[in-house]
Amino acid sequence: MNWDQVEGKWKQIKGKAKEKWGKLTDDDLNVIDGRRNFLVGKIQEYYGTSREISEREADEFVKNLKEEQKQQEKAQSAGRSR
């Protein structure tokens, strides 16, 4: 999953972002709308981290989403082959 995909699926993903960064408000999540720079800025603002650390956290979040998606697809295909 890349940031273009995150933007496209933001409505489904924003709950997971809220879980990870609990200080983000629903209004923040609506404004972010899957855009990396906006998310990074809000992480910096609320958590006082550097831009570099905030970017790393945001990218790690997307990487974990990608891994979850792969696991779900694998489980679905295993369920179909039974």
Backbone hydrogen bonds in HBPLUS format (Angstrom, degrees):
<---DONOR---> <-ACCEPTOR-->    atom                        ^
c    i                          cat <-CA-CA->   ^        H-A-AA   ^      H-
h    n   atom  resd res      DA  || num        DHA   H-A  angle D-A-AA Bond
n    s   type  num  typ     dist DA aas  dist angle  dist       angle   num
A0005-GLN N   A0002-ASN O   3.08 MM   3  5.35 119.0  2.47 102.2 116.4     1
A0006-VAL N   A0002-ASN O   2.95 MM   4  6.29 151.3  2.03 148.4 157.8     2
A0007-GLU N   A0003-TRP O   2.96 MM   4  6.16 161.6  2.00 147.1 150.6     3
A0008-GLY N   A0004-ASP O   3.15 MM   4  6.39 155.2  2.21 141.0 147.5     4
A0009-LYS N   A0005-GLN O   2.94 MM   4  6.15 137.9  2.12 145.0 156.3     5
A0009-LYS N   A0006-VAL O   3.15 MM   3  5.14 128.4  2.43  95.5 109.0     6
A0010-TRP N   A0007-GLU O   3.48 MM   3  5.11 169.2  2.50 101.2 101.8     7
A0012-GLN N   A0009-LYS O   2.94 MM   3  5.58 132.1  2.18 119.2 130.8     8
A0013-ILE N   A0009-LYS O   3.08 MM   4  6.22 147.3  2.19 147.1 156.4     9
A0013-ILE N   A0010-TRP O   3.06 MM   3  4.83 118.0  2.45  91.2 107.5    10
A0014-LYS N   A0010-TRP O   2.79 MM   4  5.58 150.6  1.87 160.1 160.4    11
A0016-LYS N   A0013-ILE O   2.87 MM   3  5.46 128.4  2.14 117.3 130.1    12
A0017-ALA N   A0013-ILE O   3.18 MM   4  6.57 149.3  2.28 146.6 155.7    13
A0018-LYS N   A0014-LYS O   2.93 MM   4  6.14 152.0  2.01 143.5 150.6    14
A0019-GLU N   A0015-GLY O   3.02 MM   4  6.31 146.9  2.13 140.0 148.7    15
A0020-LYS N   A0016-LYS O   3.03 MM   4  6.29 156.0  2.09 144.5 150.2    16
A0021-TRP N   A0017-ALA O   2.81 MM   4  5.93 170.9  1.82 157.2 160.1    17
A0024-LEU N   A0021-TRP O   3.04 MM   3  5.89 165.9  2.06 126.5 130.8    18
A0029-LEU N   A0025-THR O   2.95 MM   4  6.29 162.1  1.99 152.4 156.6    19
A0030-ASN N   A0026-ASP O   2.94 MM   4  6.19 148.5  2.04 144.8 153.4    20
A0031-VAL N   A0027-ASP O   2.96 MM   4  6.23 154.3  2.03 149.3 156.0    21
A0032-ILE N   A0028-ASP O   2.80 MM   4  6.01 162.5  1.83 157.9 163.2    22
A0033-ASP N   A0029-LEU O   3.14 MM   4  6.20 164.8  2.16 142.7 146.1    23
A0035-ARG N   A0032-ILE O   2.85 MM   3  5.52 168.8  1.86 129.2 132.9    24
A0039-LEU N   A0035-ARG O   3.07 MM   4  6.36 162.5  2.10 157.1 162.5    25
A0040-VAL N   A0036-ARG O   2.83 MM   4  6.04 170.6  1.84 164.0 166.5    26
A0041-GLY N   A0037-ASN O   2.97 MM   4  6.07 158.9  2.02 142.5 148.4    27
A0042-LYS N   A0038-PHE O   3.03 MM   4  6.28 155.9  2.09 148.0 153.9    28
A0043-ILE N   A0039-LEU O   2.92 MM   4  6.18 157.0  1.97 155.2 161.8    29
A0044-GLN N   A0040-VAL O   2.98 MM   4  6.23 163.4  2.01 152.2 156.5    30
A0045-GLU N   A0041-GLY O   2.92 MM   4  6.12 161.5  1.96 146.3 151.6    31
A0046-TYR N   A0042-LYS O   2.92 MM   4  6.03 174.9  1.93 155.3 155.8    32
A0047-TYR N   A0043-ILE O   2.90 MM   4  5.64 155.6  1.96 147.1 154.3    33
A0048-GLY N   A0044-GLN O   2.83 MM   4  5.01 131.6  2.07 134.9 139.7    34
A0054-SER N   A0050-SER O   2.93 MM   4  6.11 163.7  1.96 152.6 157.7    35
A0055-GLU N   A0051-ARG O   2.82 MM   4  6.00 157.4  1.87 153.3 159.2    36
A0056-ARG N   A0052-GLU O   2.99 MM   4  6.18 157.1  2.05 144.3 150.8    37
A0057-GLU N   A0053-ILE O   2.89 MM   4  6.16 157.1  1.94 150.5 156.5    38
A0058-ALA N   A0054-SER O   2.99 MM   4  6.20 161.4  2.02 148.0 152.8    39
A0059-ASP N   A0055-GLU O   2.90 MM   4  6.11 163.0  1.93 152.3 157.0    40
A0060-GLU N   A0056-ARG O   2.86 MM   4  6.00 150.5  1.95 145.3 154.0    41
A0061-PHE N   A0057-GLU O   2.91 MM   4  6.11 149.1  2.01 145.0 153.4    42
A0062-VAL N   A0058-ALA O   3.15 MM   4  6.51 155.1  2.21 146.8 151.9    43
A0063-LYS N   A0059-ASP O   2.94 MM   4  6.18 153.5  2.01 143.4 151.4    44
A0064-ASN N   A0060-GLU O   2.89 MM   4  6.14 155.3  1.96 148.8 154.7    45
A0065-LEU N   A0061-PHE O   3.00 MM   4  6.30 148.9  2.10 143.0 152.0    46
A0066-LYS N   A0062-VAL O   2.95 MM   4  6.20 153.0  2.02 147.1 154.0    47
A0067-GLU N   A0063-LYS O   3.02 MM   4  6.37 152.4  2.10 145.6 152.8    48
A0068-GLU N   A0064-ASN O   2.91 MM   4  6.17 160.2  1.95 150.2 155.4    49
A0069-GLN N   A0065-LEU O   2.91 MM   4  6.12 156.7  1.96 148.0 154.5    50
A0070-LYS N   A0066-LYS O   2.99 MM   4  6.28 155.7  2.05 147.0 153.2    51
A0071-GLN N   A0067-GLU O   2.98 MM   4  6.26 158.8  2.03 150.5 156.1    52
A0072-GLN N   A0068-GLU O   2.91 MM   4  6.16 157.2  1.96 151.1 157.3    53
A0073-GLU N   A0069-GLN O   2.95 MM   4  6.16 160.7  1.98 150.1 155.3    54
A0074-LYS N   A0070-LYS O   2.90 MM   4  6.08 154.7  1.97 146.5 153.9    55
A0075-ALA N   A0071-GLN O   2.91 MM   4  6.12 157.3  1.96 147.4 153.3    56
A0076-GLN N   A0072-GLN O   2.88 MM   4  6.09 154.9  1.95 147.8 154.9    57
A0077-SER N   A0073-GLU O   2.94 MM   4  6.15 160.0  1.98 147.7 152.8    58
A0078-ALA N   A0074-LYS O   2.99 MM   4  6.13 148.0  2.09 142.8 151.8    59
A0079-GLY N   A0075-ALA O   2.95 MM   4  6.12 148.1  2.06 141.5 150.1    60
A0080-ARG N   A0076-GLN O   3.05 MM   4  6.32 141.7  2.20 142.7 152.5    61
A0081-SER N   A0077-SER O   3.22 MM   4  6.34 140.4  2.39 137.1 146.1    62
